[in-house]
Amino acid sequence: HADVQRIVEVEDNEALAASSISMASQEGLLDVIENGKGVAFTHDSVNEAAYSLLQPDQHAPYHLRLGQILLKKICCPNLLENYLFTISIQLARGVELITDEEDRVATACTFLSAGEKSMAASAFPEAHFFFAKGCQLLRHDDWTNNYRLCCDIYTKAADAAALTTDFQEVDKCLAILFDHCKGSIVDYLNASYIQVRSMVAQNDPASLDTGLEALRLADENFPSRNLVMHTTVGFAKTRRLMKSKGTRKLLQLPPITDKQMIATLRLLDLLVTITLTFYQELLPLLCFRIVKLNLTHGISKATPSAVALYGVIIGRFGYPLTERAKYGEIALVLQRELKCNDALANVTLLTYGATFTRIQTLSDCIEPLLSGFESGIKTGDMPNARGCAAAIAWCSFFSGQKLTTVAHTMKYLRTSLSEFSPKSAMQGNRNYQDAVDYCLGVSKDSRFYYNMPTVRNDVIISSKRGGLILDEQAKLIQLTVSCIFCDYELAWTMSEKLGLFGSAFAGTTWPYTCAFYRGMAAISLSMLHRSSSREYVRTAKSCLKQLRKGHKKSGKNITHQLYLLKAEYAACKKFGFPEKFYLLAIEHAALSGVTHEHAYACERFGTYHFLRKNHNAAYEQIREAHILYSKWGSRPKCEQLKKKYPRLGENERFLRGGLNN
C-alpha cells in the first residue's frame, strides 16, 4: 500500500518497524511524510519490484496473511474504519484459503462492514463485491449458529445486486433468505421489500401482488373488491385523523422503534410507487393505511411521503388546492427535520412533480426535482429517481426551455440512470429524447410513441416498455409535438388514446395541458373536415370547459393556453373577438417565458389573419413565430414555416437579426 502508517501497538514490533523504515529511508526506498506520520515508496516501481519477489502461488496467502495481521493488530476503532477497505481487499484476495472457524466468521463480519460502508457511499458495485465475498464464506450450519450475520449479509447482498441490476444474483440470495427466515416476520418483510423493488426495476406488474402477499403476514390486508366504497370510508376516517395535524404536532409524535412496523411501513411506501404505475385504484387505500399507522404508532421515515401523498389524494376528492399545497409544505418540512434522505426523492416527486405544478411555474419545479433525482440515485431509490427524471423531462420541455438545454438535461438523466436501471426501465427517457431530437432536427422520425401497456379489468399489464404512467406520458409528448408541427391527424389519433390520462395524472397541471392540445387538434380538424366538424367542435368545447375549470382554481402554467383555445374556438364559431384572445395568449405566454407556446400562439394568430386575407398582419405574426421557434432551437419547425410561407425569405436581414437576438 502506498501510504503506510504505524499501526502496530506492540512495543517490540514498533521498534522493529521503526528500524526497518529508517533503513529503507536511508537506502532511498521510502520517503517519510509529515514529520514521521507516514511513509511512501519513492516510486511505484519499488512497490512493483518488491511484489515481484513473490511467486504467483504465494500471492493469495500473502494478501490473506497481511489482511489478517492488520485486522488483528489495529486496536483503534477510528483507524480500523479508515483502513476497512484496505483490509477487506487484502482478505478478499485470499478468501478461498480461510479454514479456521474463528477467522471465517470474523472475515465475514469484516466484509459485511465494508459492504455497508460502500452502500452508504452509494458505491453499489463495490458493496455487491464485498457482500458476495461474505456469502461465499458462510455455511449451512451458520444459519443456526450465526443467524443474524447470515441474514444481514444475504439481505444486503440481494439489495446491492438489485441496485446493480444483477437480478439472477438477487433471485439466488432471496431464495436462500426465504428458505431460512420464515420464523421472522421482520426479516421476511425486509427480503420481500428487496424482491418487490427488484421486480419493479424489471417492470414486472406481479410486484404489487408480491408485496401485498408479504403484508398479509404482518396482518395488513387490503380489499380486492368494492374499492370505491372502501376508499370513501377510508378517506373519511383519515380525514378525521389528520384534522388539525400540522408540522409541530406531527413532529411531537414519538419515533417508531418496533422493527416489524418499520419494515411494514417501508414496504407500504414502496407499493405506493408501484400503484402509481400499475393499479391506481389501490393508491388511496395505501396512503390512508400509512397515515393511520404513523399517527397510531408514531413518526417514521415513511411519514413525510405519507403526508405528501395525502395532499395529492385529497385533490382527487375535490378539496382546495391551498389545502393540498399545505400538506405538501408540511411533508417537505418533515423530511428536512427528520433528516430522512431516503424519502427525499419520493416527497419531491409528490410535491414538485404533482401538487406544486399547479401553484408554481414549471421552470421553478425543475431544480427541486433535480435534487430529488440525485438523492434517489444516491440512496438507491430507483423507482422514485426515475419518476423525478420523468417529471424533470416534462417540466423542462413544457416550460419552454431551449431544446439544447433540454437535450443536455436528458443526457444527464439518462447517464445517471443507466448504471442502475435495465434498458426496459429507461423507455420513458427514450421517448422524451426522441421527441427532443425530432424538434432539434437530429431525427427525422416524427412518430416516437410506442405502444407500451395493455389494459385489462382495470389492471395495467406492463410490457417490456413500461406501464400506464410511461404510456400516457409518451402519448402526450407525441400529441404536443404533432400539434406544434401541424400534424393534426396524428395529434387527434393520440388524443383519442388518452382516455386514462386524467385519472393517471389527477391533481397535477398535466390534464389541462392535455386538454389544451386536444382542443387545438380538434379545432384544426374541424376546419379541414367540414363534414364531420360537429364532433370536433364538441370536443373543443369540452376541452375549453376543462381549461376554464382549472383556471378558476389556479391559472399557473395554463392562462395562455386558455386564451389561445378561446381564440381558436371563437374564430371557428365566428363570434366574439378572437383577436383579443390571441393577443392575450401571446402576452401571457411571453410573460411566462414558454417560448414554444408563445411561438405557437403567434403562428396560430398568423393563420387566423391568412384566413381573412389580411396577409400583412399574417406575415408579421408568422415572422415573430419564426424568430421564437429559432430561439427555442427547432430548426425543422423554422424550415417548415419558410416552406409554407415563402415571403418569410424576403427579408433575410430581419430574420437574421431576430435569430441573433
C-alpha positions as semicolon CSV with decimal commas, in nm:
position;residue;x (nm);y (nm);z (nm)
1;H;0,000;0,000;0,000
2;A;0,135;0,345;-0,092
3;D;0,062;0,511;0,240
4;V;0,171;0,306;0,540
5;Q;0,125;0,431;0,897
6;R;0,248;0,282;1,222
7;I;-0,047;0,071;1,324
8;V;0,114;-0,190;1,549
9;E;0,094;-0,105;1,917
10;V;0,321;-0,383;2,048
11;E;0,648;-0,229;2,161
12;D;0,889;-0,480;2,003
13;N;0,711;-0,475;1,669
14;E;0,705;-0,095;1,677
15;A;1,078;-0,081;1,735
16;L;1,135;-0,332;1,455
17;A;0,911;-0,134;1,221
18;A;1,088;0,192;1,308
19;S;1,429;0,035;1,247
20;S;1,318;-0,114;0,912
21;I;1,164;0,216;0,796
22;S;1,480;0,404;0,892
23;M;1,697;0,159;0,700
24;A;1,474;0,173;0,391
25;S;1,468;0,552;0,409
26;Q;1,848;0,570;0,420
27;E;1,861;0,345;0,115
28;G;1,633;0,588;-0,069
29;L;1,342;0,343;-0,098
30;L;1,100;0,528;0,132
31;D;1,008;0,892;0,193
32;V;0,894;0,998;0,540
33;I;0,574;1,208;0,522
34;E;0,454;1,485;0,755
35;N;0,704;1,468;1,040
36;G;0,709;1,093;1,064
37;K;0,331;1,046;1,048
38;G;0,356;0,824;0,742
39;V;0,582;0,688;0,471
40;A;0,554;0,619;0,099
41;F;0,764;0,443;-0,162
42;T;0,978;0,686;-0,357
43;H;0,849;0,536;-0,681
44;D;0,573;0,295;-0,783
45;S;0,832;0,065;-0,941
46;V;0,977;-0,005;-0,594
47;N;0,643;-0,145;-0,485
48;E;0,613;-0,348;-0,805
49;A;0,969;-0,482;-0,770
50;A;0,906;-0,590;-0,411
51;Y;0,581;-0,764;-0,511
52;S;0,754;-0,944;-0,798
53;L;0,977;-1,127;-0,547
54;L;0,672;-1,336;-0,453
55;Q;0,591;-1,645;-0,658
56;P;0,242;-1,637;-0,820
57;D;0,118;-1,915;-0,589
58;Q;0,229;-1,705;-0,289
59;H;0,013;-1,402;-0,377
60;A;-0,315;-1,520;-0,223
61;P;-0,159;-1,645;0,107
62;Y;0,044;-1,324;0,131
63;H;-0,261;-1,097;0,090
64;L;-0,466;-1,309;0,331
65;R;-0,193;-1,303;0,595
66;L;-0,148;-0,928;0,552
67;G;-0,523;-0,868;0,589
68;Q;-0,545;-1,091;0,897
69;I;-0,250;-0,918;1,066
70;L;-0,399;-0,576;1,000
71;L;-0,739;-0,688;1,127
72;K;-0,598;-0,833;1,450
73;K;-0,341;-0,566;1,530
74;I;-0,542;-0,249;1,466
75;C;-0,698;-0,168;1,801
76;C;-0,819;0,187;1,745
77;P;-1,178;0,184;1,606
78;N;-1,126;0,505;1,403
79;L;-0,810;0,367;1,246
80;L;-0,986;0,039;1,168
81;E;-1,264;0,236;0,998
82;N;-1,011;0,431;0,790
83;Y;-0,839;0,112;0,670
84;L;-1,150;-0,105;0,641
85;F;-1,142;-0,120;0,259
86;T;-0,766;-0,189;0,256
87;I;-0,809;-0,479;0,498
88;S;-1,117;-0,616;0,319
89;I;-0,947;-0,613;-0,021
90;Q;-0,647;-0,800;0,118
91;L;-0,874;-1,061;0,277
92;A;-1,083;-1,093;-0,041
93;R;-0,774;-1,183;-0,245
94;G;-0,715;-1,488;-0,026
95;V;-1,066;-1,571;0,089
96;E;-1,059;-1,924;-0,056
97;L;-0,774;-2,017;0,181
98;I;-0,960;-1,939;0,504
99;T;-1,021;-2,260;0,701
100;D;-1,013;-2,157;1,065
101;E;-1,367;-2,123;1,205
102;E;-1,295;-1,808;1,404
103;D;-1,117;-1,641;1,112
104;R;-1,402;-1,735;0,876
105;V;-1,670;-1,567;1,087
106;A;-1,451;-1,263;1,164
107;T;-1,373;-1,216;0,795
108;A;-1,741;-1,243;0,703
109;C;-1,816;-0,969;0,958
110;T;-1,543;-0,754;0,803
111;F;-1,692;-0,797;0,455
112;L;-2,033;-0,705;0,595
113;S;-1,891;-0,380;0,741
114;A;-1,708;-0,298;0,416
115;G;-2,026;-0,359;0,216
116;E;-2,233;-0,138;0,445
117;K;-1,976;0,141;0,419
118;S;-1,982;0,110;0,037
119;M;-2,363;0,124;0,034
120;A;-2,355;0,439;0,248
121;A;-2,125;0,596;-0,013
122;S;-2,356;0,482;-0,300
123;A;-2,074;0,257;-0,428
124;F;-2,320;-0,023;-0,511
125;P;-2,091;-0,243;-0,730
126;E;-1,823;-0,239;-0,458
127;A;-2,086;-0,320;-0,194
128;H;-2,208;-0,609;-0,409
129;F;-1,849;-0,740;-0,429
130;F;-1,795;-0,736;-0,050
131;F;-2,134;-0,887;0,033
132;A;-2,078;-1,164;-0,223
133;K;-1,745;-1,246;-0,058
134;G;-1,922;-1,261;0,277
135;C;-2,183;-1,501;0,137
136;Q;-1,902;-1,715;-0,002
137;L;-1,766;-1,770;0,349
138;L;-2,095;-1,875;0,510
139;R;-2,201;-2,237;0,552
140;H;-2,536;-2,404;0,601
141;D;-2,489;-2,453;0,977
142;D;-2,417;-2,081;1,017
143;W;-2,791;-2,019;0,977
144;T;-2,823;-2,193;1,315
145;N;-2,509;-2,069;1,490
146;N;-2,482;-1,719;1,335
147;Y;-2,833;-1,646;1,209
148;R;-2,812;-1,267;1,240
149;L;-2,486;-1,249;1,046
150;C;-2,619;-1,476;0,769
151;C;-2,948;-1,288;0,737
152;D;-2,778;-0,946;0,727
153;I;-2,521;-1,047;0,466
154;Y;-2,768;-1,221;0,235
155;T;-3,028;-0,942;0,268
156;K;-2,776;-0,672;0,186
157;A;-2,617;-0,882;-0,088
158;A;-2,959;-0,911;-0,255
159;D;-3,016;-0,536;-0,214
160;A;-2,679;-0,446;-0,368
161;A;-2,733;-0,694;-0,651
162;A;-3,070;-0,536;-0,728
163;L;-2,913;-0,190;-0,740
164;T;-2,651;-0,316;-0,988
165;T;-2,923;-0,492;-1,197
166;D;-2,775;-0,837;-1,131
167;F;-3,120;-0,989;-1,100
168;Q;-3,003;-1,350;-1,118
169;E;-2,792;-1,292;-0,807
170;V;-3,092;-1,123;-0,643
171;D;-3,308;-1,431;-0,701
172;K;-3,033;-1,660;-0,574
173;C;-2,986;-1,466;-0,247
174;L;-3,360;-1,425;-0,190
175;A;-3,426;-1,797;-0,240
176;I;-3,181;-1,873;0,041
177;L;-3,327;-1,596;0,259
178;F;-3,689;-1,707;0,219
179;D;-3,583;-2,064;0,295
180;H;-3,432;-1,968;0,632
181;C;-3,618;-1,660;0,761
182;K;-3,972;-1,798;0,773
183;G;-3,973;-1,770;1,151
184;S;-3,901;-1,395;1,149
185;I;-4,166;-1,166;1,003
186;V;-3,928;-0,870;1,011
187;D;-3,662;-1,049;0,807
188;Y;-3,927;-1,183;0,569
189;L;-4,067;-0,832;0,513
190;N;-3,718;-0,690;0,451
191;A;-3,646;-0,966;0,199
192;S;-3,985;-0,909;0,035
193;Y;-3,907;-0,537;0,005
194;I;-3,593;-0,617;-0,193
195;Q;-3,780;-0,872;-0,405
196;V;-4,053;-0,622;-0,490
197;R;-3,803;-0,346;-0,569
198;S;-3,614;-0,585;-0,798
199;M;-3,939;-0,672;-0,978
200;V;-4,026;-0,303;-1,016
201;A;-3,687;-0,242;-1,179
202;Q;-3,781;-0,508;-1,434
203;N;-4,131;-0,357;-1,486
204;D;-4,298;-0,671;-1,353
205;P;-4,666;-0,599;-1,269
206;A;-4,670;-0,900;-1,035
207;S;-4,460;-0,690;-0,795
208;L;-4,779;-0,544;-0,644
209;D;-4,930;-0,885;-0,563
210;T;-4,598;-1,000;-0,420
211;G;-4,584;-0,700;-0,186
212;L;-4,947;-0,736;-0,078
213;E;-4,894;-1,104;-0,004
214;A;-4,597;-1,022;0,221
215;L;-4,800;-0,757;0,404
216;R;-5,067;-1,016;0,489
217;L;-4,812;-1,186;0,715
218;A;-4,798;-0,861;0,914
219;D;-5,180;-0,855;0,931
220;E;-5,204;-0,566;0,683
221;N;-5,480;-0,670;0,445
222;F;-5,635;-0,478;0,155
223;P;-5,965;-0,542;-0,023
224;S;-5,978;-0,664;-0,381
225;R;-6,343;-0,568;-0,440
226;N;-6,567;-0,266;-0,374
227;L;-6,265;-0,036;-0,378
228;V;-6,473;0,278;-0,424
229;M;-6,670;0,210;-0,106
230;H;-6,356;0,122;0,092
231;T;-6,181;0,433;-0,041
232;T;-6,469;0,660;0,062
233;V;-6,482;0,512;0,413
234;G;-6,104;0,519;0,446
235;F;-6,089;0,881;0,338
236;A;-6,349;0,985;0,597
237;K;-6,153;0,812;0,874
238;T;-5,819;0,950;0,761
239;R;-5,964;1,297;0,723
240;R;-6,075;1,282;1,084
241;L;-5,730;1,164;1,198
242;M;-5,548;1,436;1,003
243;K;-5,773;1,716;1,128
244;S;-5,565;1,995;1,284
245;K;-5,243;1,793;1,238
246;G;-4,977;2,048;1,149
247;T;-4,599;2,019;1,133
248;R;-4,549;2,083;1,506
249;K;-4,797;1,817;1,618
250;L;-4,658;1,559;1,376
251;L;-4,302;1,623;1,495
252;Q;-4,416;1,571;1,854
253;L;-4,517;1,212;1,777
254;P;-4,276;0,955;1,928
255;P;-4,044;0,778;1,683
256;I;-4,145;0,426;1,583
257;T;-3,897;0,173;1,726
258;D;-4,082;-0,151;1,652
259;K;-3,881;-0,325;1,378
260;Q;-4,182;-0,500;1,230
261;M;-4,375;-0,174;1,198
262;I;-4,074;-0,003;1,037
263;A;-4,040;-0,288;0,784
264;T;-4,416;-0,279;0,716
265;L;-4,418;0,096;0,651
266;R;-4,115;0,071;0,423
267;L;-4,287;-0,193;0,210
268;L;-4,612;0,005;0,204
269;D;-4,420;0,312;0,089
270;L;-4,271;0,113;-0,200
271;L;-4,612;-0,021;-0,302
272;V;-4,738;0,337;-0,333
273;T;-4,488;0,393;-0,615
274;I;-4,598;0,070;-0,782
275;T;-4,969;0,153;-0,773
276;L;-4,898;0,483;-0,950
277;T;-4,794;0,274;-1,248
278;F;-4,991;-0,048;-1,228
279;Y;-5,307;-0,010;-1,020
280;Q;-5,408;0,341;-0,920
281;E;-5,740;0,233;-0,766
282;L;-5,549;0,095;-0,468
283;L;-5,335;0,408;-0,421
284;P;-5,567;0,597;-0,179
285;L;-5,608;0,291;0,046
286;L;-5,231;0,251;0,074
287;C;-5,198;0,620;0,159
288;F;-5,469;0,604;0,426
289;R;-5,310;0,295;0,584
290;I;-4,965;0,459;0,606
291;V;-5,114;0,773;0,760
292;K;-5,312;0,568;1,011
293;L;-5,010;0,357;1,116
294;N;-4,793;0,666;1,160
295;L;-5,049;0,855;1,364
296;T;-5,119;0,546;1,575
297;H;-4,766;0,417;1,635
298;G;-4,551;0,728;1,592
299;I;-4,342;0,909;1,335
300;S;-4,112;0,729;1,092
301;K;-3,918;0,777;0,769
302;A;-4,241;0,698;0,583
303;T;-4,429;0,990;0,743
304;P;-4,316;1,268;0,503
305;S;-4,409;1,057;0,199
306;A;-4,746;0,969;0,352
307;V;-4,829;1,335;0,423
308;A;-4,722;1,441;0,071
309;L;-4,931;1,163;-0,084
310;Y;-5,228;1,257;0,133
311;G;-5,204;1,608;-0,014
312;V;-5,223;1,458;-0,364
313;I;-5,510;1,224;-0,275
314;I;-5,739;1,491;-0,128
315;G;-5,717;1,673;-0,461
316;R;-5,899;1,378;-0,617
317;F;-6,181;1,436;-0,370
318;G;-6,219;1,797;-0,481
319;Y;-6,053;1,973;-0,187
320;P;-5,900;2,317;-0,248
321;L;-5,556;2,350;-0,399
322;T;-5,442;2,556;-0,099
323;E;-5,508;2,266;0,137
324;R;-5,324;2,024;-0,088
325;A;-5,028;2,260;-0,107
326;K;-5,030;2,292;0,274
327;Y;-4,972;1,919;0,318
328;G;-4,701;1,932;0,053
329;E;-4,519;2,201;0,251
330;I;-4,563;2,002;0,574
331;A;-4,414;1,695;0,406
332;L;-4,107;1,889;0,292
333;V;-4,053;2,033;0,642
334;L;-4,091;1,688;0,799
335;Q;-3,840;1,544;0,555
336;R;-3,585;1,812;0,644
337;E;-3,645;1,796;1,020
338;L;-3,632;1,417;1,036
339;K;-3,328;1,413;0,802
340;C;-3,468;1,111;0,621
341;N;-3,283;1,141;0,291
342;D;-3,426;0,806;0,184
343;A;-3,764;0,978;0,147
344;L;-3,646;1,290;-0,039
345;A;-3,697;1,152;-0,392
346;N;-4,050;1,035;-0,314
347;V;-4,153;1,353;-0,129
348;T;-4,010;1,573;-0,406
349;L;-4,190;1,374;-0,675
350;L;-4,524;1,400;-0,494
351;T;-4,487;1,774;-0,429
352;Y;-4,289;1,941;-0,709
353;G;-4,381;1,670;-0,960
354;A;-4,754;1,680;-0,881
355;T;-4,923;1,930;-0,647
356;F;-4,682;2,220;-0,696
357;T;-4,714;2,211;-1,076
358;R;-5,047;2,386;-1,015
359;I;-4,913;2,669;-0,795
360;Q;-4,559;2,727;-0,927
361;T;-4,418;2,777;-1,273
362;L;-4,285;2,460;-1,429
363;S;-3,936;2,608;-1,450
364;D;-3,939;2,662;-1,071
365;C;-4,010;2,293;-1,016
366;I;-3,704;2,169;-1,208
367;E;-3,430;2,244;-0,951
368;P;-3,606;2,072;-0,655
369;L;-3,685;1,774;-0,877
370;L;-3,317;1,750;-0,974
371;S;-3,227;1,740;-0,603
372;G;-3,483;1,464;-0,551
373;F;-3,349;1,274;-0,852
374;E;-2,989;1,291;-0,729
375;S;-3,097;1,184;-0,381
376;G;-3,281;0,885;-0,528
377;I;-2,969;0,780;-0,719
378;K;-2,753;0,820;-0,409
379;T;-2,984;0,625;-0,177
380;G;-3,074;0,358;-0,431
381;D;-3,439;0,465;-0,458
382;M;-3,451;0,396;-0,831
383;P;-3,832;0,390;-0,881
384;N;-3,870;0,743;-0,743
385;A;-3,547;0,857;-0,911
386;R;-3,698;0,752;-1,245
387;G;-4,021;0,930;-1,151
388;C;-3,829;1,250;-1,076
389;A;-3,643;1,211;-1,407
390;A;-3,973;1,190;-1,597
391;A;-4,108;1,497;-1,412
392;I;-3,788;1,689;-1,490
393;A;-3,817;1,598;-1,858
394;W;-4,178;1,719;-1,869
395;C;-4,112;2,041;-1,681
396;S;-3,804;2,116;-1,893
397;F;-3,988;2,061;-2,222
398;F;-4,322;2,225;-2,138
399;S;-4,166;2,523;-1,960
400;G;-4,021;2,629;-2,296
401;Q;-3,654;2,585;-2,216
402;K;-3,416;2,584;-2,511
403;L;-3,420;2,246;-2,678
404;T;-3,042;2,217;-2,647
405;T;-3,076;2,269;-2,271
406;V;-3,350;2,006;-2,255
407;A;-3,133;1,766;-2,457
408;H;-2,841;1,825;-2,220
409;T;-3,066;1,759;-1,919
410;M;-3,199;1,441;-2,081
411;K;-2,845;1,317;-2,141
412;Y;-2,752;1,379;-1,777
413;L;-3,062;1,193;-1,655
414;R;-3,005;0,903;-1,892
415;T;-2,638;0,867;-1,799
416;S;-2,713;0,877;-1,426
417;L;-2,990;0,618;-1,453
418;S;-2,827;0,379;-1,699
419;E;-2,581;0,239;-1,444
420;F;-2,856;0,121;-1,210
421;S;-3,157;0,063;-1,439
422;P;-3,229;-0,204;-1,701
423;K;-3,300;-0,087;-2,055
424;S;-3,672;-0,157;-2,022
425;A;-3,695;0,092;-1,733
426;M;-3,532;0,361;-1,949
427;Q;-3,809;0,367;-2,211
428;G;-3,975;0,681;-2,075
429;N;-3,647;0,868;-2,102
430;R;-3,607;0,743;-2,458
431;N;-3,949;0,879;-2,562
432;Y;-3,860;1,228;-2,439
433;Q;-3,521;1,207;-2,606
434;D;-3,678;1,105;-2,939
435;A;-3,922;1,398;-2,918
436;V;-3,646;1,650;-2,843
437;D;-3,426;1,504;-3,119
438;Y;-3,708;1,546;-3,370
439;C;-3,771;1,907;-3,266
440;L;-3,398;1,979;-3,293
441;G;-3,369;1,812;-3,632
442;V;-3,138;1,536;-3,510
443;S;-3,402;1,278;-3,603
444;K;-3,649;1,285;-3,892
445;D;-3,889;1,033;-3,740
446;S;-4,197;1,226;-3,630
447;R;-4,356;0,922;-3,464
448;F;-4,183;0,841;-3,136
449;Y;-4,475;0,697;-2,943
450;Y;-4,460;0,322;-2,892
451;N;-4,745;0,106;-2,764
452;M;-4,639;0,010;-2,415
453;P;-4,907;-0,142;-2,189
454;T;-5,241;-0,303;-2,238
455;V;-5,532;-0,265;-2,002
456;R;-5,749;-0,549;-1,880
457;N;-6,003;-0,549;-1,597
458;D;-5,873;-0,221;-1,457
459;V;-5,526;-0,372;-1,408
460;I;-5,240;-0,239;-1,614
461;I;-5,038;-0,523;-1,763
462;S;-4,696;-0,382;-1,842
463;S;-4,500;-0,485;-2,145
464;K;-4,125;-0,454;-2,183
465;R;-4,152;-0,084;-2,248
466;G;-4,325;0,035;-1,933
467;G;-4,659;0,088;-1,759
468;L;-4,956;0,324;-1,754
469;I;-4,766;0,638;-1,648
470;L;-4,498;0,598;-1,914
471;D;-4,753;0,519;-2,183
472;E;-4,972;0,821;-2,110
473;Q;-4,665;1,047;-2,092
474;A;-4,547;0,924;-2,430
475;K;-4,888;0,991;-2,585
476;L;-4,898;1,347;-2,454
477;I;-4,550;1,432;-2,580
478;Q;-4,648;1,288;-2,921
479;L;-4,973;1,490;-2,917
480;T;-4,786;1,810;-2,827
481;V;-4,514;1,783;-3,090
482;S;-4,767;1,679;-3,356
483;C;-4,970;1,994;-3,286
484;I;-4,663;2,218;-3,298
485;F;-4,565;2,068;-3,634
486;C;-4,926;2,092;-3,760
487;D;-4,972;1,716;-3,798
488;Y;-5,323;1,737;-3,658
489;E;-5,435;1,396;-3,783
490;L;-5,167;1,227;-3,575
491;A;-5,235;1,465;-3,286
492;W;-5,603;1,371;-3,289
493;T;-5,520;1,000;-3,302
494;M;-5,303;1,041;-2,994
495;S;-5,563;1,246;-2,811
496;E;-5,822;0,974;-2,870
497;K;-5,592;0,725;-2,695
498;L;-5,552;0,942;-2,385
499;G;-5,863;0,817;-2,209
500;L;-5,676;0,722;-1,891
501;F;-5,468;1,039;-1,875
502;G;-5,699;1,238;-1,648
503;S;-5,712;0,968;-1,381
504;A;-5,342;0,887;-1,408
505;F;-5,235;1,250;-1,351
506;A;-5,524;1,385;-1,143
507;G;-5,418;1,673;-0,919
508;T;-5,141;1,796;-1,150
509;T;-5,130;2,054;-1,428
510;W;-5,085;1,790;-1,699
511;P;-5,452;1,704;-1,764
512;Y;-5,507;2,072;-1,855
513;T;-5,208;2,069;-2,090
514;C;-5,355;1,756;-2,246
515;A;-5,697;1,926;-2,283
516;F;-5,534;2,228;-2,448
517;Y;-5,354;2,032;-2,720
518;R;-5,651;1,801;-2,773
519;G;-5,871;2,107;-2,816
520;M;-5,624;2,264;-3,063
521;A;-5,618;1,942;-3,268
522;A;-6,000;1,928;-3,269
523;I;-6,038;2,292;-3,381
524;S;-5,785;2,249;-3,662
525;L;-5,951;1,932;-3,791
526;S;-6,295;2,094;-3,775
527;M;-6,171;2,346;-4,030
528;L;-6,017;2,076;-4,250
529;H;-6,313;1,834;-4,238
530;R;-6,628;2,040;-4,254
531;S;-6,848;1,732;-4,295
532;S;-6,757;1,597;-3,950
533;S;-6,679;1,930;-3,785
534;R;-6,959;1,897;-3,529
535;E;-6,779;1,619;-3,340
536;Y;-6,451;1,811;-3,336
537;V;-6,618;2,133;-3,222
538;R;-6,796;1,945;-2,944
539;T;-6,461;1,806;-2,829
540;A;-6,300;2,152;-2,841
541;K;-6,585;2,296;-2,633
542;S;-6,537;2,021;-2,373
543;C;-6,162;2,089;-2,358
544;L;-6,225;2,462;-2,322
545;K;-6,464;2,393;-2,034
546;Q;-6,198;2,183;-1,862
547;L;-5,938;2,457;-1,902
548;R;-6,176;2,719;-1,761
549;K;-6,241;2,498;-1,461
550;G;-5,870;2,451;-1,399
551;H;-5,801;2,820;-1,445
552;K;-6,050;2,911;-1,173
553;K;-5,853;2,700;-0,923
554;S;-5,510;2,817;-1,039
555;G;-5,403;2,994;-1,356
556;K;-5,037;2,897;-1,324
557;N;-4,898;2,746;-1,645
558;I;-5,233;2,736;-1,829
559;T;-5,351;3,100;-1,867
560;H;-5,201;3,148;-2,213
561;Q;-5,334;2,805;-2,318
562;L;-5,685;2,901;-2,210
563;Y;-5,675;3,229;-2,407
564;L;-5,538;3,061;-2,720
565;L;-5,804;2,790;-2,717
566;K;-6,067;3,058;-2,656
567;A;-5,939;3,248;-2,958
568;E;-5,944;2,939;-3,179
569;Y;-6,292;2,842;-3,064
570;A;-6,425;3,196;-3,122
571;A;-6,268;3,203;-3,469
572;C;-6,416;2,863;-3,552
573;K;-6,766;2,960;-3,432
574;K;-6,730;3,311;-3,578
575;F;-6,843;3,502;-3,273
576;G;-6,685;3,729;-3,014
577;F;-6,344;3,889;-3,055
578;P;-6,081;3,625;-3,142
579;E;-5,813;3,894;-3,192
580;K;-5,844;3,997;-2,827
581;F;-5,788;3,641;-2,705
582;Y;-5,498;3,582;-2,944
583;L;-5,323;3,893;-2,812
584;L;-5,388;3,789;-2,451
585;A;-5,249;3,441;-2,523
586;I;-4,935;3,592;-2,678
587;E;-4,895;3,834;-2,389
588;H;-4,927;3,570;-2,115
589;A;-4,707;3,320;-2,298
590;A;-4,437;3,588;-2,322
591;L;-4,472;3,671;-1,951
592;S;-4,446;3,300;-1,860
593;G;-4,139;3,253;-2,081
594;V;-4,292;2,950;-2,253
595;T;-4,109;3,005;-2,580
596;H;-4,255;2,726;-2,792
597;E;-4,617;2,805;-2,697
598;H;-4,550;3,177;-2,742
599;A;-4,435;3,091;-3,095
600;Y;-4,734;2,861;-3,144
601;A;-4,976;3,140;-3,041
602;C;-4,814;3,379;-3,292
603;E;-4,832;3,114;-3,564
604;R;-5,199;3,046;-3,498
605;F;-5,274;3,421;-3,494
606;G;-5,098;3,449;-3,828
607;T;-5,305;3,164;-3,967
608;Y;-5,619;3,343;-3,847
609;H;-5,518;3,655;-4,044
610;F;-5,443;3,448;-4,354
611;L;-5,792;3,300;-4,349
612;R;-5,923;3,657;-4,351
613;K;-5,692;3,761;-4,639
614;N;-5,501;4,001;-4,414
615;H;-5,158;3,899;-4,543
616;N;-4,951;4,183;-4,396
617;A;-5,075;4,119;-4,042
618;A;-5,039;3,745;-4,101
619;Y;-4,673;3,767;-4,204
620;E;-4,599;3,993;-3,910
621;Q;-4,714;3,717;-3,673
622;I;-4,552;3,438;-3,874
623;R;-4,218;3,621;-3,869
624;E;-4,247;3,658;-3,493
625;A;-4,326;3,287;-3,467
626;H;-4,020;3,207;-3,680
627;I;-3,795;3,411;-3,451
628;L;-3,936;3,244;-3,141
629;Y;-3,906;2,892;-3,285
630;S;-3,546;2,979;-3,370
631;K;-3,491;3,095;-3,013
632;W;-3,641;2,769;-2,892
633;G;-3,394;2,586;-3,115
634;S;-3,625;2,399;-3,353
635;R;-3,463;2,415;-3,696
636;P;-3,717;2,178;-3,861
637;K;-4,007;2,396;-3,747
638;C;-3,838;2,706;-3,888
639;E;-3,786;2,525;-4,218
640;Q;-4,149;2,419;-4,218
641;L;-4,262;2,782;-4,177
642;K;-4,032;2,906;-4,454
643;K;-4,161;2,636;-4,688
644;K;-4,523;2,708;-4,604
645;Y;-4,486;3,088;-4,616
646;P;-4,242;3,178;-4,899
647;R;-4,244;3,550;-4,822
648;L;-4,057;3,481;-4,499
649;G;-3,741;3,470;-4,708
650;E;-3,794;3,820;-4,850
651;N;-3,639;3,992;-4,551
652;E;-3,343;3,774;-4,457
653;R;-3,169;4,059;-4,275
654;F;-3,471;4,096;-4,049
655;L;-3,475;3,725;-3,982
656;R;-3,102;3,712;-3,907
657;G;-3,143;3,995;-3,662
658;G;-3,421;3,802;-3,491
659;L;-3,210;3,487;-3,477
660;N;-2,917;3,675;-3,324
661;N;-3,145;3,828;-3,064
